[in-house]
Amino acid sequence: MFFFIQLGRMAELAFFPSFCKICGCLLEKPGERVVCGSCLGLIRPHRAPFCPRCGRFFHGVGESHLCGSCLVKEPSFSLHRSAGCYRGHLKDAILLLKYKKFRPLGAVLGGITFESLKKDEIFGKDIDLIIPVPLHKRRQWERGFNQAEAVAREIGKRSGISVARNILRKTRNAPPQTSLERDDRANNVRDAFAVVGKKAIEGKVILLVDDVFTTGATLGACARILRQEGAAEVRAITVAQA
């Protein structure tokens, strides 16, 4: 049986070869899809100091401490963590998922994120529900899927926590955050989200999941409406931080 499986694999490689979308090498190892294991192996979790509240990375020496923004005003989420920096192969993989529609990378990035953060305090208490940051229905139709949901499903699978995809909805098709200056991002997502099915989140500890953290405006807007509608606590994790 093993011989025939190997033979089938060789025939597949011969007639339908696939190549890593980052380095261009042949994907020949079992389980390799879109990006090769060597490129994924170069993705490293962030281990430098950070703000223990909003998760903002400090690019330098020293110890973790509250950032200036959190000292002035606490964010609407209680904790946020990013698995890594938005650069190198991690950035490449996110862009392939998000804009080139290589959906299998959602599970890959979800696995990387969970394995990087599973020992962090953000998973230290009971989480009742995972909620991905939603796309507006028009943008999701154009893309074919929600990249945050693809990441969240793998985190839910590995953690054993249920993922709810229809509780939080984006009600306004605002311009992409990447197209805006930092100061305009909070206004862009203000009142852009709504909760459907309030009872499902009342008194619950929610874990928000998104792909990239830049200013925290999107996570903040989502966490704010979830808390207004009865969530006891909202934490957040992202794959990468810009």
MDAnalysis code that builds the backbone (N, CA, C; Angstrom):
import MDAnalysis as mda
import numpy as np

u = mda.Universe.empty(726, n_residues=242, atom_resindex=np.repeat(np.arange(242), 3), trajectory=True)
u.add_TopologyAttr("name", ["N", "CA", "C"] * 242)
u.add_TopologyAttr("resid", np.arange(1, 243))
u.add_TopologyAttr("resname", ["MET", "PHE", "PHE", "PHE", "ILE", "GLN", "LEU", "GLY", "ARG", "MET", "ALA", "GLU", "LEU", "ALA", "PHE", "PHE", "PRO", "SER", "PHE", "CYS", "LYS", "ILE", "CYS", "GLY", "CYS", "LEU", "LEU", "GLU", "LYS", "PRO", "GLY", "GLU", "ARG", "VAL", "VAL", "CYS", "GLY", "SER", "CYS", "LEU", "GLY", "LEU", "ILE", "ARG", "PRO", "HIS", "ARG", "ALA", "PRO", "PHE", "CYS", "PRO", "ARG", "CYS", "GLY", "ARG", "PHE", "PHE", "HIS", "GLY", "VAL", "GLY", "GLU", "SER", "HIS", "LEU", "CYS", "GLY", "SER", "CYS", "LEU", "VAL", "LYS", "GLU", "PRO", "SER", "PHE", "SER", "LEU", "HIS", "ARG", "SER", "ALA", "GLY", "CYS", "TYR", "ARG", "GLY", "HIS", "LEU", "LYS", "ASP", "ALA", "ILE", "LEU", "LEU", "LEU", "LYS", "TYR", "LYS", "LYS", "PHE", "ARG", "PRO", "LEU", "GLY", "ALA", "VAL", "LEU", "GLY", "GLY", "ILE", "THR", "PHE", "GLU", "SER", "LEU", "LYS", "LYS", "ASP", "GLU", "ILE", "PHE", "GLY", "LYS", "ASP", "ILE", "ASP", "LEU", "ILE", "ILE", "PRO", "VAL", "PRO", "LEU", "HIS", "LYS", "ARG", "ARG", "GLN", "TRP", "GLU", "ARG", "GLY", "PHE", "ASN", "GLN", "ALA", "GLU", "ALA", "VAL", "ALA", "ARG", "GLU", "ILE", "GLY", "LYS", "ARG", "SER", "GLY", "ILE", "SER", "VAL", "ALA", "ARG", "ASN", "ILE", "LEU", "ARG", "LYS", "THR", "ARG", "ASN", "ALA", "PRO", "PRO", "GLN", "THR", "SER", "LEU", "GLU", "ARG", "ASP", "ASP", "ARG", "ALA", "ASN", "ASN", "VAL", "ARG", "ASP", "ALA", "PHE", "ALA", "VAL", "VAL", "GLY", "LYS", "LYS", "ALA", "ILE", "GLU", "GLY", "LYS", "VAL", "ILE", "LEU", "LEU", "VAL", "ASP", "ASP", "VAL", "PHE", "THR", "THR", "GLY", "ALA", "THR", "LEU", "GLY", "ALA", "CYS", "ALA", "ARG", "ILE", "LEU", "ARG", "GLN", "GLU", "GLY", "ALA", "ALA", "GLU", "VAL", "ARG", "ALA", "ILE", "THR", "VAL", "ALA", "GLN", "ALA"])
u.atoms.positions = np.array([
    [0.830, -1.203, 0.000],
    [0.000, 0.000, 0.000],
    [0.870, 1.261, 0.000],
    [1.898, 1.278, 0.843],
    [2.787, 2.427, 0.925],
    [3.438, 2.699, -0.430],
    [3.797, 1.618, -1.128],
    [4.431, 1.757, -2.443],
    [3.509, 2.483, -3.412],
    [2.222, 2.119, -3.406],
    [1.273, 2.727, -4.337],
    [0.995, 4.186, -3.970],
    [1.007, 4.494, -2.665],
    [0.831, 5.884, -2.233],
    [1.993, 6.738, -2.724],
    [3.207, 6.207, -2.558],
    [4.393, 6.915, -3.021],
    [4.394, 7.076, -4.539],
    [3.948, 6.025, -5.224],
    [3.885, 6.068, -6.680],
    [2.905, 7.143, -7.134],
    [1.765, 7.201, -6.454],
    [0.773, 8.225, -6.781],
    [1.309, 9.616, -6.530],
    [2.062, 9.774, -5.448],
    [2.661, 11.078, -5.129],
    [3.668, 11.479, -6.199],
    [4.461, 10.530, -6.667],
    [5.452, 10.818, -7.703],
    [4.764, 11.213, -9.004],
    [3.662, 10.529, -9.322],
    [2.936, 10.854, -10.546],
    [2.322, 12.250, -10.459],
    [1.807, 12.585, -9.284],
    [1.231, 13.917, -9.072],
    [2.286, 14.998, -9.266],
    [3.480, 14.774, -8.712],
    [4.552, 15.755, -8.841],
    [5.021, 15.889, -10.288],
    [4.971, 14.774, -11.007],
    [5.446, 14.779, -12.384],
    [4.480, 15.510, -13.319],
    [3.190, 15.269, -13.129],
    [2.203, 15.815, -14.059],
    [1.555, 17.111, -13.570],
    [1.503, 17.330, -12.248],
    [0.879, 18.528, -11.697],
    [1.801, 19.153, -10.641],
    [2.980, 19.591, -11.032],
    [3.920, 20.134, -10.048],
    [3.417, 21.448, -9.454],
    [3.667, 21.635, -8.160],
    [3.341, 22.876, -7.473],
    [4.619, 23.458, -6.892],
    [4.678, 24.760, -6.863],
    [5.883, 25.428, -6.400],
    [5.547, 26.415, -5.294],
    [6.487, 26.575, -4.379],
    [6.323, 27.498, -3.266],
    [6.112, 28.912, -3.800],
    [5.071, 29.566, -3.317],
    [4.757, 30.904, -3.815],
    [5.669, 31.974, -3.221],
    [6.579, 31.585, -2.340],
    [7.539, 32.545, -1.794],
    [8.918, 32.368, -2.416],
    [9.457, 31.144, -2.320],
    [10.827, 30.932, -2.815],
    [10.885, 30.265, -4.189],
    [9.771, 29.683, -4.641],
    [9.719, 29.071, -5.954],
    [10.174, 27.635, -6.034],
    [10.547, 27.024, -4.919],
    [11.008, 25.634, -4.955],
    [9.823, 24.675, -5.107],
    [10.107, 23.475, -5.567],
    [9.082, 22.464, -5.766],
    [8.508, 22.011, -4.435],
    [7.184, 21.953, -4.344],
    [6.529, 21.442, -3.140],
    [6.446, 19.924, -3.267],
    [7.392, 19.241, -2.670],
    [7.483, 17.794, -2.850],
    [7.301, 17.003, -1.565],
    [7.294, 17.694, -0.416],
    [7.120, 16.991, 0.850],
    [5.637, 16.812, 1.155],
    [5.253, 15.693, 1.773],
    [3.842, 15.467, 2.107],
    [3.280, 16.608, 2.960],
    [2.110, 17.079, 2.590],
    [1.444, 18.122, 3.362],
    [1.794, 19.533, 2.957],
    [2.806, 19.716, 2.107],
    [3.180, 21.067, 1.689],
    [2.148, 21.603, 0.698],
    [1.641, 22.800, 1.002],
    [0.688, 23.452, 0.111],
    [0.970, 24.948, 0.088],
    [1.077, 25.497, -1.078],
    [1.251, 26.937, -1.324],
    [2.650, 27.432, -0.929],
    [3.043, 27.201, 0.332],
    [4.350, 27.641, 0.825],
    [5.097, 26.435, 1.383],
    [6.381, 26.337, 1.072],
    [7.161, 25.174, 1.495],
    [7.482, 25.216, 2.985],
    [7.826, 24.079, 3.519],
    [8.164, 23.968, 4.931],
    [9.382, 24.782, 5.311],
    [10.326, 24.910, 4.392],
    [11.537, 25.685, 4.680],
    [11.202, 27.159, 4.899],
    [10.338, 27.714, 4.067],
    [9.942, 29.120, 4.227],
    [9.130, 29.312, 5.503],
    [8.229, 28.378, 5.779],
    [7.443, 28.486, 7.012],
    [8.336, 28.363, 8.237],
    [9.394, 27.562, 8.111],
    [10.315, 27.382, 9.226],
    [11.104, 28.628, 9.563],
    [11.151, 29.585, 8.638],
    [11.864, 30.837, 8.881],
    [11.014, 31.867, 9.621],
    [9.731, 31.570, 9.810],
    [8.857, 32.474, 10.553],
    [9.103, 32.268, 12.045],
    [9.456, 33.346, 12.720],
    [9.782, 33.267, 14.140],
    [8.807, 34.114, 14.962],
    [8.374, 33.612, 16.114],
    [7.513, 34.422, 16.984],
    [8.277, 35.601, 17.565],
    [7.560, 36.655, 17.922],
    [8.188, 37.845, 18.489],
    [8.457, 37.612, 19.972],
    [9.673, 37.860, 20.399],
    [10.039, 37.627, 21.793],
    [10.634, 38.873, 22.467],
    [10.588, 40.027, 21.800],
    [11.106, 41.267, 22.375],
    [10.062, 41.882, 23.311],
    [10.416, 42.941, 24.054],
    [9.458, 43.562, 24.979],
    [8.207, 44.084, 24.269],
    [7.107, 44.145, 25.005],
    [5.841, 44.624, 24.450],
    [4.983, 45.206, 25.563],
    [3.951, 45.948, 25.171],
    [2.986, 46.462, 26.143],
    [2.100, 45.319, 26.594],
    [2.021, 45.027, 27.896],
    [1.221, 43.892, 28.362],
    [-0.284, 44.084, 28.194],
    [-0.724, 45.289, 27.852],
    [-2.144, 45.530, 27.647],
    [-2.517, 45.451, 26.161],
    [-2.017, 46.371, 25.367],
    [-2.400, 46.404, 23.951],
    [-1.511, 45.518, 23.078],
    [-0.388, 45.033, 23.648],
    [0.479, 44.139, 22.893],
    [1.422, 44.818, 21.937],
    [1.485, 46.158, 21.957],
    [2.376, 46.873, 21.049],
    [3.821, 46.465, 21.273],
    [4.524, 46.111, 20.199],
    [5.921, 45.708, 20.302],
    [6.816, 46.915, 20.541],
    [7.814, 46.733, 21.386],
    [8.873, 47.725, 21.556],
    [10.111, 47.182, 20.865],
    [10.553, 47.836, 19.838],
    [11.683, 47.335, 19.055],
    [12.987, 47.865, 19.647],
    [13.446, 47.190, 20.686],
    [14.671, 47.585, 21.355],
    [14.883, 46.741, 22.594],
    [15.811, 47.160, 23.432],
    [16.101, 46.425, 24.651],
    [15.211, 46.928, 25.779],
    [15.253, 46.228, 26.897],
    [14.453, 46.625, 28.050],
    [13.430, 45.572, 28.399],
    [12.511, 45.927, 29.272],
    [11.482, 45.007, 29.727],
    [10.112, 45.453, 29.218],
    [9.178, 44.527, 29.232],
    [7.810, 44.869, 28.842],
    [7.223, 45.868, 29.839],
    [6.464, 46.829, 29.335],
    [5.847, 47.843, 30.180],
    [4.669, 48.459, 29.439],
    [3.771, 49.100, 30.167],
    [2.632, 49.752, 29.542],
    [3.107, 50.868, 28.617],
    [2.520, 50.932, 27.442],
    [2.890, 51.970, 26.492],
    [2.213, 53.288, 26.868],
    [2.644, 54.369, 26.231],
    [2.087, 55.671, 26.539],
    [0.601, 55.761, 26.275],
    [0.142, 55.125, 25.195],
    [-1.287, 55.173, 24.861],
    [-2.144, 54.494, 25.919],
    [-1.697, 53.335, 26.404],
    [-2.464, 52.611, 27.411],
    [-2.432, 53.313, 28.766],
    [-1.370, 54.068, 29.050],
    [-1.314, 54.846, 30.283],
    [-2.320, 55.985, 30.265],
    [-2.554, 56.536, 29.075],
    [-3.507, 57.638, 28.929],
    [-4.939, 57.123, 28.877],
    [-5.174, 56.068, 28.085],
    [-6.516, 55.520, 27.917],
    [-6.429, 54.029, 27.634],
    [-7.105, 53.236, 28.446],
    [-7.093, 51.792, 28.234],
    [-7.929, 51.430, 27.010],
    [-7.460, 50.486, 26.203],
    [-8.263, 50.050, 25.051],
    [-9.503, 49.295, 25.510],
    [-10.455, 49.126, 24.628],
    [-11.701, 48.448, 24.983],
    [-11.528, 46.939, 25.121],
    [-10.432, 46.391, 24.595],
    [-10.112, 44.982, 24.837],
    [-9.168, 44.909, 26.030],
    [-9.227, 43.817, 26.776],
    [-8.423, 43.706, 27.994],
    [-6.972, 43.342, 27.711],
    [-6.752, 42.525, 26.675],
    [-5.410, 42.087, 26.282],
    [-5.364, 41.911, 24.775],
    [-4.197, 42.140, 24.207],
    [-3.980, 41.805, 22.803],
    [-2.559, 41.282, 22.647],
    [-2.415, 40.266, 21.803],
    [-1.099, 39.722, 21.484],
    [-1.009, 39.442, 19.973],
    [0.160, 39.682, 19.415],
    [0.460, 39.310, 18.033],
    [1.515, 38.218, 18.047],
    [1.406, 37.285, 17.105],
    [2.390, 36.204, 17.050],
    [3.747, 36.689, 16.556],
    [3.765, 37.609, 15.610],
    [5.036, 38.058, 15.050],
    [4.919, 39.414, 14.402],
    [6.011, 39.852, 13.798],
    [6.054, 41.146, 13.118],
    [5.614, 40.987, 11.661],
    [4.956, 41.988, 11.161],
    [4.448, 41.988, 9.793],
    [5.594, 42.317, 8.825],
    [6.413, 41.323, 8.590],
    [7.541, 41.482, 7.694],
    [8.044, 40.089, 7.301],
    [8.943, 40.058, 6.340],
    [9.533, 38.793, 5.924],
    [8.522, 37.781, 5.419],
    [8.774, 36.517, 5.710],
    [7.915, 35.438, 5.204],
    [6.538, 35.442, 5.853],
    [6.421, 35.961, 7.076],
    [5.105, 36.029, 7.703],
    [4.226, 37.014, 6.935],
    [4.769, 38.155, 6.575],
    [4.030, 39.125, 5.767],
    [3.678, 38.530, 4.402],
    [4.626, 37.835, 3.787],
    [4.377, 37.214, 2.483],
    [3.204, 36.240, 2.558],
    [3.180, 35.429, 3.598],
    [2.114, 34.427, 3.740],
    [0.767, 35.091, 3.958],
    [0.721, 36.151, 4.740],
    [-0.538, 36.868, 4.973],
    [-1.047, 37.488, 3.678],
    [-0.160, 38.086, 2.907],
    [-0.564, 38.697, 1.640],
    [-1.074, 37.647, 0.651],
    [-0.433, 36.474, 0.645],
    [-0.900, 35.393, -0.223],
    [-2.298, 34.921, 0.174],
    [-2.552, 34.852, 1.468],
    [-3.882, 34.467, 1.951],
    [-4.915, 35.526, 1.610],
    [-4.578, 36.757, 1.898],
    [-5.552, 37.847, 1.857],
    [-5.865, 38.345, 0.443],
    [-4.837, 38.470, -0.371],
    [-5.032, 39.094, -1.679],
    [-4.877, 38.146, -2.869],
    [-4.180, 37.026, -2.649],
    [-4.050, 36.038, -3.720],
    [-5.011, 34.864, -3.528],
    [-5.749, 34.902, -2.422],
    [-6.832, 33.943, -2.143],
    [-6.352, 32.500, -1.996],
    [-5.156, 32.323, -1.421],
    [-4.676, 30.976, -1.124],
    [-5.223, 30.577, 0.243],
    [-6.451, 30.118, 0.252],
    [-7.189, 29.860, 1.486],
    [-6.519, 28.863, 2.428],
    [-5.830, 27.819, 1.937],
    [-5.179, 26.875, 2.863],
    [-4.204, 27.533, 3.834],
    [-3.693, 28.723, 3.497],
    [-2.758, 29.395, 4.388],
    [-3.445, 29.903, 5.657],
    [-4.782, 29.973, 5.657],
    [-5.490, 30.366, 6.869],
    [-5.213, 29.407, 8.009],
    [-5.288, 28.115, 7.713],
    [-5.011, 27.108, 8.735],
    [-3.539, 27.119, 9.135],
    [-2.660, 27.334, 8.169],
    [-1.221, 27.392, 8.468],
    [-0.918, 28.550, 9.412],
    [-1.443, 29.724, 9.104],
    [-1.191, 30.898, 9.932],
    [-1.904, 30.800, 11.278],
    [-3.069, 30.164, 11.289],
    [-3.748, 29.927, 12.555],
    [-2.941, 29.027, 13.464],
    [-2.319, 28.010, 12.879],
    [-1.478, 27.112, 13.665],
    [-0.246, 27.805, 14.203],
    [0.387, 28.620, 13.364],
    [1.564, 29.368, 13.804],
    [1.195, 30.309, 14.942],
    [0.065, 30.979, 14.815],
    [-0.374, 31.930, 15.835],
    [-0.655, 31.244, 17.156],
    [-1.385, 30.135, 17.109],
    [-1.713, 29.432, 18.355],
    [-0.465, 28.884, 19.026],
    [0.404, 28.254, 18.258],
    [1.608, 27.679, 18.854],
    [2.516, 28.761, 19.444],
    [2.498, 29.957, 18.862],
    [3.320, 31.052, 19.372],
    [2.768, 31.631, 20.667],
    [1.442, 31.587, 20.829],
    [0.803, 32.299, 21.941],
    [0.124, 31.399, 22.968],
    [0.134, 30.090, 22.781],
    [-0.636, 29.208, 23.646],
    [-0.197, 29.238, 25.108],
    [1.049, 29.646, 25.369],
    [1.533, 29.728, 26.746],
    [1.423, 31.137, 27.326],
    [0.928, 32.063, 26.536],
    [0.763, 33.433, 26.997],
    [-0.454, 33.525, 27.926],
    [-0.477, 34.556, 28.755],
    [-1.581, 34.749, 29.695],
    [-2.914, 34.963, 28.994],
    [-2.881, 35.310, 27.729],
    [-4.127, 35.532, 27.008],
    [-4.955, 34.255, 26.927],
    [-4.293, 33.095, 27.001],
    [-4.989, 31.817, 27.062],
    [-5.015, 31.271, 28.492],
    [-4.620, 32.101, 29.466],
    [-4.480, 31.625, 30.839],
    [-5.778, 31.424, 31.581],
    [-6.841, 32.080, 31.150],
    [-8.148, 31.914, 31.776],
    [-9.112, 31.324, 30.765],
    [-10.248, 30.876, 31.266],
    [-11.212, 30.238, 30.380],
    [-11.767, 31.226, 29.360],
    [-11.669, 30.865, 28.097],
    [-12.272, 31.629, 27.012],
    [-13.514, 30.867, 26.567],
    [-14.615, 31.561, 26.478],
    [-15.871, 30.896, 26.130],
    [-16.090, 30.787, 24.631],
    [-15.594, 31.761, 23.887],
    [-15.955, 31.819, 22.472],
    [-14.883, 32.576, 21.683],
    [-14.585, 32.081, 20.488],
    [-13.706, 32.785, 19.562],
    [-14.566, 33.445, 18.488],
    [-14.316, 34.719, 18.237],
    [-15.057, 35.453, 17.209],
    [-14.063, 36.106, 16.252],
    [-14.102, 35.759, 14.966],
    [-13.221, 36.427, 14.008],
    [-13.752, 37.814, 13.678],
    [-12.850, 38.750, 13.424],
    [-13.274, 40.072, 12.968],
    [-13.924, 39.898, 11.593],
    [-15.153, 40.362, 11.425],
    [-15.875, 40.098, 10.173],
    [-15.503, 41.055, 9.049],
    [-15.728, 40.604, 7.839],
    [-15.703, 41.462, 6.665],
    [-17.130, 41.885, 6.346],
    [-17.279, 42.999, 5.662],
    [-18.601, 43.340, 5.142],
    [-18.995, 42.276, 4.118],
    [-20.274, 41.971, 4.013],
    [-20.729, 40.874, 3.157],
    [-20.304, 41.064, 1.696],
    [-20.244, 42.321, 1.233],
    [-19.828, 42.551, -0.149],
    [-18.362, 42.210, -0.339],
    [-17.521, 42.638, 0.609],
    [-16.088, 42.356, 0.486],
    [-15.808, 40.869, 0.637],
    [-16.561, 40.193, 1.515],
    [-16.366, 38.750, 1.657],
    [-16.790, 38.023, 0.385],
    [-17.843, 38.492, -0.244],
    [-18.280, 37.880, -1.508],
    [-17.199, 38.061, -2.574],
    [-16.585, 39.237, -2.616],
    [-15.531, 39.490, -3.606],
    [-14.309, 38.616, -3.362],
    [-13.947, 38.432, -2.096],
    [-12.761, 37.646, -1.760],
    [-13.058, 36.155, -1.765],
    [-14.266, 35.792, -1.406],
    [-14.657, 34.389, -1.368],
    [-14.608, 33.781, 0.014],
    [-13.978, 34.452, 0.955],
    [-13.875, 33.968, 2.327],
    [-13.353, 35.107, 3.194],
    [-13.462, 34.924, 4.505],
    [-12.923, 35.879, 5.473],
    [-11.616, 35.314, 6.010],
    [-10.512, 35.997, 5.755],
    [-9.210, 35.472, 6.169],
    [-9.100, 35.350, 7.684],
    [-9.728, 36.264, 8.438],
    [-9.689, 36.180, 9.899],
    [-10.425, 34.933, 10.387],
    [-11.516, 34.584, 9.705],
    [-12.250, 33.378, 10.078],
    [-11.437, 32.123, 9.791],
    [-10.707, 32.118, 8.672],
    [-9.865, 30.961, 8.340],
    [-8.796, 30.747, 9.406],
    [-8.212, 31.835, 9.887],
    [-7.222, 31.749, 10.962],
    [-7.884, 31.297, 12.258],
    [-9.046, 31.887, 12.574],
    [-9.747, 31.589, 13.824],
    [-10.167, 30.121, 13.913],
    [-10.557, 29.543, 12.799],
    [-11.012, 28.147, 12.824],
    [-9.883, 27.199, 13.231],
    [-8.683, 27.469, 12.773],
    [-7.553, 26.618, 13.160],
    [-7.212, 26.820, 14.635],
    [-7.292, 28.060, 15.118],
    [-7.050, 28.319, 16.535],
    [-8.104, 27.610, 17.373],
    [-9.353, 27.651, 16.930],
    [-10.412, 26.948, 17.633],
    [-10.204, 25.442, 17.640],
    [-9.763, 24.910, 16.522],
    [-9.500, 23.474, 16.417],
    [-8.414, 23.037, 17.383],
    [-7.353, 23.814, 17.481],
    [-6.223, 23.441, 18.335],
    [-6.491, 23.702, 19.815],
    [-7.300, 24.703, 20.108],
    [-7.573, 25.056, 21.498],
    [-8.811, 24.377, 22.058],
    [-9.665, 23.865, 21.184],
    [-10.915, 23.260, 21.628],
    [-11.990, 24.274, 21.968],
    [-11.814, 25.526, 21.550],
    [-12.777, 26.591, 21.828],
    [-13.674, 26.793, 20.606],
    [-14.969, 26.937, 20.839],
    [-15.914, 27.121, 19.741],
    [-15.693, 28.443, 19.022],
    [-15.883, 28.417, 17.705],
    [-15.760, 29.611, 16.878],
    [-17.143, 30.014, 16.389],
    [-17.510, 31.282, 16.599],
    [-18.806, 31.795, 16.168],
    [-18.598, 32.822, 15.063],
    [-19.130, 32.567, 13.890],
    [-18.862, 33.436, 12.739],
    [-19.970, 34.430, 12.434],
    [-21.154, 34.291, 13.023],
    [-22.274, 35.157, 12.661],
    [-22.758, 36.053, 13.784],
    [-22.050, 36.070, 14.899],
    [-22.479, 36.910, 16.019],
    [-22.082, 38.364, 15.805],
    [-20.901, 38.588, 15.305],
    [-20.416, 39.936, 15.042],
    [-20.447, 40.168, 13.532],
    [-21.075, 41.263, 13.125],
    [-21.186, 41.564, 11.704],
    [-20.707, 42.976, 11.407],
    [-20.176, 43.152, 10.212],
    [-19.796, 44.481, 9.762],
    [-20.946, 45.033, 8.945],
    [-21.497, 46.123, 9.417],
    [-22.724, 46.658, 8.824],
    [-22.468, 47.747, 7.790],
    [-21.263, 48.270, 7.769],
    [-20.933, 49.356, 6.837],
    [-19.684, 48.990, 6.063],
    [-19.754, 49.100, 4.749],
    [-18.616, 48.729, 3.901],
    [-17.634, 49.891, 3.833],
    [-16.917, 50.088, 4.942],
    [-15.962, 51.181, 5.030],
    [-14.736, 50.884, 4.180],
    [-13.997, 51.919, 3.775],
    [-12.763, 51.697, 3.006],
    [-11.771, 50.840, 3.797],
    [-10.922, 50.070, 3.114],
    [-9.916, 49.269, 3.818],
    [-9.032, 50.135, 4.691],
    [-8.714, 49.640, 5.892],
    [-7.880, 50.398, 6.814],
    [-6.496, 50.693, 6.225],
    [-6.011, 49.793, 5.383],
    [-4.675, 49.971, 4.806],
    [-4.591, 51.194, 3.905],
    [-5.749, 51.692, 3.456],
    [-5.758, 52.850, 2.558],
    [-5.777, 54.172, 3.303],
    [-5.811, 54.121, 4.652],
    [-5.997, 55.330, 5.451],
    [-4.788, 55.650, 6.317],
    [-4.651, 56.923, 6.642],
    [-3.636, 57.349, 7.582],
    [-4.030, 56.903, 8.986],
    [-3.051, 56.833, 9.883],
    [-3.282, 56.347, 11.243],
    [-4.421, 57.082, 11.941],
    [-4.467, 58.403, 11.839],
    [-5.460, 59.188, 12.573],
    [-6.870, 59.013, 12.027],
    [-7.004, 58.513, 10.795],
    [-8.326, 58.352, 10.190],
    [-8.935, 56.966, 10.434],
    [-8.143, 56.049, 10.953],
    [-8.610, 54.659, 11.048],
    [-9.718, 54.476, 12.082],
    [-9.618, 55.165, 13.211],
    [-10.646, 55.029, 14.245],
    [-11.995, 55.522, 13.740],
    [-12.015, 56.650, 13.034],
    [-13.266, 57.173, 12.480],
    [-13.833, 56.248, 11.416],
    [-12.959, 55.595, 10.686],
    [-13.388, 54.729, 9.594],
    [-14.196, 53.521, 10.082],
    [-13.870, 53.014, 11.266],
    [-14.564, 51.814, 11.766],
    [-15.549, 52.117, 12.895],
    [-15.703, 53.404, 13.227],
    [-16.653, 53.761, 14.288],
    [-18.076, 53.410, 13.844],
    [-18.789, 52.685, 14.696],
    [-20.174, 52.258, 14.421],
    [-20.292, 51.396, 13.163],
    [-19.231, 50.690, 12.821],
    [-19.251, 49.849, 11.624],
    [-19.588, 48.392, 11.930],
    [-19.736, 48.047, 13.226],
    [-19.991, 46.661, 13.608],
    [-21.243, 46.570, 14.469],
    [-21.871, 45.405, 14.425],
    [-23.068, 45.162, 15.232],
    [-23.081, 43.717, 15.705],
    [-23.741, 43.484, 16.833],
    [-23.884, 42.136, 17.391],
    [-25.244, 41.577, 17.017],
    [-25.247, 40.360, 16.526],
    [-26.482, 39.643, 16.205],
    [-26.559, 38.428, 17.124],
    [-27.576, 38.345, 17.940],
    [-27.658, 37.243, 18.889],
    [-26.977, 37.584, 20.187],
    [-27.477, 38.613, 20.840],
    [-26.871, 39.153, 22.054],
    [-26.701, 38.102, 23.153],
    [-27.654, 37.195, 23.286],
    [-27.614, 36.210, 24.373],
    [-26.393, 35.299, 24.292],
    [-25.890, 35.111, 23.090],
    [-24.746, 34.208, 22.911],
    [-23.465, 34.746, 23.533],
    [-23.404, 36.053, 23.801],
    [-22.167, 36.628, 24.341],
    [-22.337, 37.179, 25.752],
    [-23.528, 37.213, 26.274],
    [-23.745, 37.801, 27.594],
    [-22.956, 37.060, 28.673],
    [-22.130, 37.811, 29.402],
    [-21.330, 37.234, 30.479],
    [-20.181, 36.368, 30.020],
    [-19.876, 36.360, 28.722],
    [-18.846, 35.473, 28.176],
    [-17.495, 36.195, 28.006],
    [-16.435, 35.394, 28.060],
    [-15.095, 35.881, 27.744],
    [-14.845, 35.568, 26.272],
    [-14.643, 36.612, 25.491],
    [-14.522, 36.490, 24.041],
    [-13.070, 36.675, 23.607],
    [-12.642, 35.868, 22.644],
    [-11.335, 36.043, 22.023],
    [-11.551, 36.483, 20.577],
    [-11.205, 37.731, 20.268],
    [-11.273, 38.255, 18.907],
    [-10.039, 37.811, 18.135],
    [-10.218, 37.485, 16.865],
    [-9.089, 37.069, 16.030],
    [-9.088, 37.885, 14.742],
    [-7.912, 38.428, 14.390],
    [-7.757, 39.143, 13.119],
    [-6.386, 38.816, 12.547],
    [-6.144, 39.267, 11.322],
    [-4.870, 38.937, 10.679],
    [-3.744, 39.894, 11.064],
    [-3.980, 41.212, 10.943],
    [-2.906, 42.180, 11.186],
    [-3.361, 43.272, 12.150],
    [-2.489, 43.607, 13.090],
    [-2.713, 44.700, 14.045],
    [-1.831, 45.867, 13.636],
    [-2.460, 47.029, 13.426],
    [-1.678, 48.226, 13.091],
    [-1.868, 49.288, 14.167],
    [-3.040, 49.914, 14.189],
    [-3.317, 50.912, 15.232],
    [-4.207, 50.350, 16.334],
    [-4.849, 49.217, 16.074],
    [-5.792, 48.652, 17.037],
    [-7.190, 49.208, 16.901],
    [-7.449, 50.039, 15.884],
    [-8.758, 50.666, 15.722],
    [-9.857, 49.637, 15.443],
    [-9.579, 48.679, 14.579],
    [-10.603, 47.672, 14.244],
    [-10.912, 46.786, 15.443],
    [-9.882, 46.273, 16.101],
    [-10.103, 45.450, 17.289],
    [-10.832, 46.244, 18.364],
    [-10.455, 47.512, 18.522],
    [-11.100, 48.351, 19.520],
    [-12.579, 48.545, 19.246],
    [-12.933, 48.790, 17.983],
    [-14.337, 48.978, 17.619],
    [-15.148, 47.698, 17.850],
    [-14.561, 46.551, 17.498],
    [-15.245, 45.267, 17.704],
    [-15.421, 44.979, 19.196],
    [-14.359, 45.168, 19.968],
    [-14.422, 44.901, 21.404],
    [-15.431, 45.810, 22.089],
    [-15.504, 47.053, 21.657],
    [-16.414, 48.021, 22.269],
    [-17.872, 47.590, 22.116],
    [-18.258, 47.170, 20.913],
    [-19.657, 46.781, 20.707],
    [-19.964, 45.461, 21.407],
    [-18.990, 44.553, 21.464],
    [-19.207, 43.287, 22.170],
    [-19.425, 43.524, 23.662],
    [-18.667, 44.414, 24.235],
    [-18.833, 44.733, 25.658],
    [-20.137, 45.478, 25.903],
    [-20.499, 46.373, 25.004],
    [-21.765, 47.093, 25.151],
    [-22.958, 46.142, 25.121],
    [-22.813, 45.067, 24.369],
    [-23.905, 44.105, 24.237],
    [-23.835, 42.980, 25.265],
    [-22.912, 43.080, 26.236],
    [-22.968, 42.160, 27.361],
    [-21.802, 41.231, 27.579],
    [-20.788, 41.240, 26.711],
    [-19.614, 40.378, 26.932],
    [-18.904, 40.794, 28.215],
    [-18.488, 39.811, 29.007],
    [-17.800, 40.109, 30.264],
    [-16.387, 40.628, 30.021],
    [-15.724, 40.093, 29.014],
    [-14.352, 40.488, 28.708],
    [-14.064, 40.168, 27.249],
    [-13.251, 41.006, 26.631],
    [-12.837, 40.763, 25.246],
    [-11.317, 40.831, 25.169],
    [-10.705, 39.745, 24.713],
    [-9.274, 39.711, 24.433],
    [-9.101, 39.614, 22.928],
    [-7.887, 39.786, 22.455],
    [-7.679, 39.760, 21.007],
    [-6.306, 39.207, 20.666],
    [-6.241, 38.480, 19.568],
    [-4.952, 38.030, 19.044],
    [-4.929, 38.257, 17.533],
    [-3.747, 38.536, 17.040],
    [-3.557, 38.722, 15.600],
    [-2.333, 37.922, 15.152],
    [-2.308, 37.620, 13.887],
    [-1.184, 36.858, 13.340],
    [0.083, 37.702, 13.374],
    [-0.033, 38.964, 12.962],
    [1.151, 39.819, 12.858],
    [0.815, 41.250, 13.243],
    [1.875, 41.992, 13.552],
    [1.740, 43.389, 13.956],
    [2.615, 44.261, 13.065],
    [1.989, 45.272, 12.462],
    [2.714, 46.173, 11.570],
    [3.355, 47.313, 12.347],
])
